[in-house]
Amino acid sequence: MSPTLSSPHRALPVAAAALAAACFIGMDASVKLLSARYDAWQLTFWRFAAGSLFALPLWLCFRSPLPRRGAWSLHLLRVALLLVALLTWFHALSLLPLVQAVAVGYTAPLFISLLAMLLLRERPSRWLWAALALGAVGAGVGLWPELLGRGAAAGDGSRLQGMLWAGLSALSYSGVVILARHQAQRDALWTILLVQNLLPAALLALPMALRWQPLHDGDAATVLLMGALATAGLLAVTWAFTHLEASRAAPVEYTGFVWAALLGYVLFGDLPSGWTLASAALIVGGCLLLLRR
């Protein structure tokens, strides 16, 4: 358990968690730009391969110790959960508007907080419950048009399928975050960054050799941007969970919904509706409550 932090010092990990949310949404937008030309398997491989291009030089610079022999099982479990989370998430991004996919994905902080209480024995305050409740209601408001059946009337049910894939990704990702909180007490940040990029890339290398699709002209820069944003997001979120309880930092991820609405409009022409704006207001309100208390 991390030591209790004063309010000014607690604001820094919360800000790091908010930065991570923005970076991850930027990565999601990059993936969605590429999803029209590549499947989830190849996008996931490129995510880790590009991330390795940043993780390896950072590890060589700091030379942090590699995990001890007994710790590799947890790293393998985390990598397996991360692969499931990203494969399902990238597939969901190909089926859903960015802002809607993010809204479903934001069930993850609820899972994270519950798992943190069960596995890490964290005891959130009533203010944290209020922040989680506002965030959950905000995500629900964003999903309400789809639950009313308006999305199904527009197509072939692919949006409902995308929502299911995004929900599975959120559940898997919650396990990744809880393991990150556990491992951050034992392994250096640079070691976690290295293992979490190189190991998944190596595991995906063989499947990708059998289904490889050449990179189109102009897509290399987007792939590198995806790796850079993923690396920056992972550094920020790992540092945040090292210095703050997982259940307290988790609701800050809701700020990514605002970035999703903005990038969805700018890059894909998805105009935020009144439901989207109301959802964002509730989510930001929950985060402001968390920062105040």
C-alpha positions as CSV (number, residue, x, y, z in Angstrom):
1,M,0.0,0.0,0.0
2,S,1.3,3.4,-0.9
3,P,1.9,5.9,1.9
4,T,-0.8,8.5,2.5
5,L,-0.1,11.6,0.4
6,S,-1.1,15.2,1.2
7,S,-3.4,17.0,-1.2
8,P,-0.7,18.9,-3.2
9,H,1.4,15.8,-3.6
10,R,-1.7,13.7,-4.5
11,A,-2.5,16.0,-7.4
12,L,0.6,15.0,-9.3
13,P,-0.3,11.3,-9.6
14,V,-3.9,12.3,-10.5
15,A,-2.5,14.6,-13.2
16,A,-0.3,11.8,-14.5
17,A,-3.4,9.5,-14.7
18,A,-5.2,12.2,-16.7
19,L,-2.2,12.6,-19.1
20,A,-2.2,8.8,-19.6
21,A,-5.9,8.9,-20.5
22,A,-5.2,11.6,-23.1
23,C,-2.3,9.6,-24.6
24,F,-4.3,6.4,-24.8
25,I,-7.2,8.1,-26.5
26,G,-4.7,9.5,-29.0
27,M,-3.5,6.0,-29.6
28,D,-7.0,4.8,-30.1
29,A,-7.6,7.4,-32.7
30,S,-4.5,6.4,-34.5
31,V,-5.6,2.8,-34.4
32,K,-9.1,3.7,-35.7
33,L,-7.4,5.6,-38.6
34,L,-5.6,2.4,-39.6
35,S,-8.5,-0.1,-38.9
36,A,-10.0,0.4,-42.4
37,R,-6.9,-1.2,-43.9
38,Y,-5.6,-3.7,-41.2
39,D,-7.2,-6.2,-38.9
40,A,-7.0,-6.2,-35.1
41,W,-4.2,-8.8,-35.0
42,Q,-1.8,-6.7,-37.2
43,L,-2.8,-3.5,-35.4
44,T,-2.0,-5.1,-32.0
45,F,1.4,-6.4,-33.3
46,W,2.3,-2.9,-34.6
47,R,1.3,-1.4,-31.3
48,F,3.8,-3.5,-29.4
49,A,6.5,-3.5,-32.1
50,A,6.3,0.3,-32.3
51,G,6.3,0.5,-28.5
52,S,9.4,-1.6,-28.3
53,L,11.2,1.0,-30.5
54,F,10.8,3.4,-27.5
55,A,10.9,1.0,-24.6
56,L,14.2,-0.7,-25.5
57,P,16.3,2.6,-25.7
58,L,14.8,3.8,-22.4
59,W,15.7,0.5,-20.7
60,L,19.2,0.6,-22.1
61,C,19.6,4.1,-20.8
62,F,18.5,3.3,-17.2
63,R,19.5,-0.4,-17.1
64,S,16.9,-1.4,-14.5
65,P,17.1,-5.0,-13.3
66,L,15.1,-7.6,-15.2
67,P,12.3,-9.4,-13.2
68,R,13.4,-12.2,-10.9
69,R,12.7,-15.7,-11.9
70,G,9.7,-16.0,-9.6
71,A,8.1,-12.8,-10.9
72,W,7.9,-13.9,-14.6
73,S,4.6,-15.8,-14.1
74,L,2.8,-12.5,-13.1
75,H,4.4,-10.7,-16.1
76,L,3.2,-13.5,-18.4
77,L,-0.3,-13.3,-16.9
78,R,-0.3,-9.5,-17.4
79,V,0.8,-9.8,-21.0
80,A,-1.9,-12.4,-21.7
81,L,-4.6,-10.2,-20.3
82,L,-3.1,-7.2,-22.2
83,L,-3.2,-9.1,-25.5
84,V,-6.9,-10.0,-24.9
85,A,-7.7,-6.4,-23.9
86,L,-6.0,-4.9,-27.0
87,L,-7.2,-7.5,-29.6
88,T,-10.8,-7.0,-28.5
89,W,-10.4,-3.3,-28.1
90,F,-8.9,-2.7,-31.5
91,H,-11.7,-4.9,-33.1
92,A,-14.3,-2.8,-31.2
93,L,-12.7,0.4,-32.6
94,S,-13.3,-0.9,-36.1
95,L,-17.0,-1.3,-35.4
96,L,-17.9,1.7,-33.2
97,P,-17.5,5.5,-33.3
98,L,-14.5,6.5,-31.2
99,V,-16.6,8.2,-28.5
100,Q,-19.0,5.3,-28.1
101,A,-16.2,2.7,-27.9
102,V,-14.6,4.8,-25.1
103,A,-17.9,5.1,-23.3
104,V,-18.2,1.3,-23.1
105,G,-14.5,1.0,-22.2
106,Y,-15.0,3.2,-19.2
107,T,-16.6,0.4,-17.4
108,A,-13.0,-0.6,-16.7
109,P,-12.5,1.9,-13.8
110,L,-15.5,0.4,-12.1
111,F,-13.9,-3.1,-12.4
112,I,-10.5,-1.7,-11.3
113,S,-11.9,-0.1,-8.1
114,L,-13.8,-3.2,-7.2
115,L,-10.8,-5.5,-7.8
116,A,-8.6,-3.1,-5.9
117,M,-10.9,-3.4,-2.9
118,L,-11.1,-7.2,-3.2
119,L,-7.4,-8.0,-4.0
120,L,-5.4,-5.0,-2.8
121,R,-7.6,-4.3,0.3
122,E,-8.0,-0.7,-0.6
123,R,-10.8,1.1,1.2
124,P,-12.3,4.0,-0.8
125,S,-14.0,6.9,0.9
126,R,-17.6,8.0,0.3
127,W,-16.2,10.8,-2.0
128,L,-14.6,8.2,-4.2
129,W,-17.8,6.3,-4.4
130,A,-19.5,9.5,-5.5
131,A,-16.9,10.2,-8.2
132,L,-17.3,6.6,-9.5
133,A,-21.1,7.0,-9.5
134,L,-20.9,10.2,-11.5
135,G,-18.6,8.6,-14.0
136,A,-20.7,5.5,-14.3
137,V,-23.9,7.5,-14.8
138,G,-22.0,9.6,-17.4
139,A,-20.9,6.6,-19.3
140,G,-24.5,5.2,-19.2
141,V,-25.9,8.5,-20.6
142,G,-23.4,8.2,-23.5
143,L,-24.7,4.7,-24.2
144,W,-28.4,5.5,-23.8
145,P,-29.2,6.1,-27.6
146,E,-27.7,2.7,-28.4
147,L,-29.6,1.0,-25.6
148,L,-32.8,2.5,-27.0
149,G,-32.1,0.8,-30.3
150,R,-31.2,3.8,-32.5
151,G,-27.9,2.2,-33.4
152,A,-29.4,-1.1,-34.5
153,A,-31.9,0.8,-36.8
154,A,-28.9,2.2,-38.7
155,G,-27.2,-1.0,-39.6
156,D,-26.6,-4.7,-39.2
157,G,-26.0,-5.0,-35.4
158,S,-22.3,-4.4,-35.7
159,R,-22.4,-1.7,-33.1
160,L,-23.9,-4.0,-30.5
161,Q,-21.2,-6.5,-31.3
162,G,-18.6,-3.8,-30.9
163,M,-20.1,-2.9,-27.5
164,L,-19.7,-6.5,-26.4
165,W,-16.1,-6.6,-27.6
166,A,-15.4,-3.3,-25.8
167,G,-16.9,-4.6,-22.6
168,L,-14.7,-7.7,-22.7
169,S,-11.7,-5.5,-23.3
170,A,-12.6,-3.4,-20.2
171,L,-12.8,-6.5,-18.0
172,S,-9.4,-7.7,-19.3
173,Y,-7.9,-4.3,-18.9
174,S,-9.0,-4.1,-15.3
175,G,-6.9,-7.2,-14.5
176,V,-3.9,-5.6,-16.3
177,V,-4.1,-2.4,-14.1
178,I,-4.4,-4.4,-10.9
179,L,-1.3,-6.4,-11.8
180,A,0.5,-3.2,-12.7
181,R,-0.3,-1.9,-9.3
182,H,1.1,-5.1,-7.7
183,Q,4.2,-5.2,-10.0
184,A,5.1,-1.5,-9.6
185,Q,6.0,-2.2,-6.0
186,R,8.6,-4.8,-7.1
187,D,9.9,-4.0,-10.6
188,A,11.3,-0.7,-12.0
189,L,9.2,1.3,-14.4
190,W,11.6,0.8,-17.3
191,T,11.6,-2.9,-16.7
192,I,7.8,-3.1,-16.8
193,L,7.8,-0.9,-20.0
194,L,10.3,-3.2,-21.7
195,V,8.6,-6.5,-20.8
196,Q,5.2,-5.2,-21.6
197,N,6.2,-4.3,-25.2
198,L,8.9,-6.9,-26.2
199,L,7.1,-10.0,-24.8
200,P,3.7,-9.4,-26.6
201,A,5.5,-8.5,-29.8
202,A,7.5,-11.7,-29.6
203,L,4.4,-13.7,-28.9
204,L,2.6,-12.2,-31.9
205,A,5.5,-12.5,-34.3
206,L,4.7,-16.1,-35.4
207,P,0.9,-15.5,-36.0
208,M,1.8,-12.3,-37.9
209,A,4.3,-14.2,-40.1
210,L,1.4,-16.3,-41.4
211,R,-1.0,-13.4,-42.0
212,W,1.3,-10.5,-42.8
213,Q,0.0,-7.6,-44.8
214,P,2.5,-5.0,-46.1
215,L,2.4,-1.5,-44.6
216,H,0.8,1.0,-46.9
217,D,2.6,4.2,-47.9
218,G,2.1,6.9,-45.3
219,D,1.0,4.6,-42.6
220,A,4.4,4.2,-41.0
221,A,4.2,7.6,-39.3
222,T,0.8,6.7,-37.8
223,V,2.2,3.4,-36.5
224,L,5.2,5.2,-34.9
225,L,2.8,7.8,-33.4
226,M,0.7,4.9,-32.0
227,G,3.8,3.5,-30.3
228,A,4.9,6.9,-28.9
229,L,1.5,7.6,-27.4
230,A,1.2,4.1,-26.0
231,T,4.6,4.5,-24.3
232,A,3.9,7.9,-22.9
233,G,0.6,6.7,-21.6
234,L,2.0,3.6,-20.0
235,L,4.8,5.6,-18.3
236,A,2.3,8.1,-17.0
237,V,-0.3,5.5,-15.7
238,T,2.4,3.3,-14.2
239,W,3.9,6.2,-12.3
240,A,0.4,7.3,-11.2
241,F,-0.5,3.8,-9.8
242,T,2.9,3.7,-8.1
243,H,2.1,6.8,-6.1
244,L,-1.6,6.6,-5.6
245,E,-4.2,3.9,-4.7
246,A,-5.6,2.2,-7.8
247,S,-9.2,2.9,-6.8
248,R,-8.5,6.6,-6.4
249,A,-6.6,7.1,-9.7
250,A,-9.1,5.0,-11.8
251,P,-11.9,7.6,-12.1
252,V,-9.5,10.1,-13.6
253,E,-9.5,7.9,-16.8
254,Y,-13.0,9.2,-17.5
255,T,-11.4,12.5,-18.7
256,G,-10.4,10.6,-21.8
257,F,-14.1,10.7,-22.9
258,V,-13.7,14.4,-23.6
259,W,-10.7,13.7,-25.8
260,A,-12.6,10.9,-27.6
261,A,-15.4,13.3,-28.4
262,L,-13.0,16.0,-29.7
263,L,-10.9,13.6,-31.8
264,G,-14.0,11.7,-33.0
265,Y,-15.3,15.0,-34.5
266,V,-12.0,16.3,-35.9
267,L,-10.8,13.0,-37.5
268,F,-14.0,11.1,-38.3
269,G,-16.7,13.7,-38.4
270,D,-18.6,12.2,-35.5
271,L,-20.5,15.2,-34.2
272,P,-21.1,14.9,-30.4
273,S,-24.8,14.8,-29.6
274,G,-26.6,16.2,-26.6
275,W,-26.3,12.8,-24.9
276,T,-22.5,12.9,-25.5
277,L,-22.2,16.4,-24.0
278,A,-24.3,15.5,-21.0
279,S,-22.2,12.4,-20.5
280,A,-19.0,14.4,-20.7
281,A,-20.3,16.9,-18.1
282,L,-21.1,14.1,-15.6
283,I,-17.7,12.4,-16.2
284,V,-15.8,15.6,-15.7
285,G,-17.9,16.5,-12.7
286,G,-16.9,13.2,-11.1
287,C,-13.2,13.8,-11.7
288,L,-13.5,17.4,-10.3
289,L,-15.1,15.9,-7.2
290,L,-12.2,13.4,-6.9
291,L,-9.6,16.2,-7.3
292,R,-11.4,18.3,-4.6
293,R,-11.6,15.5,-2.1
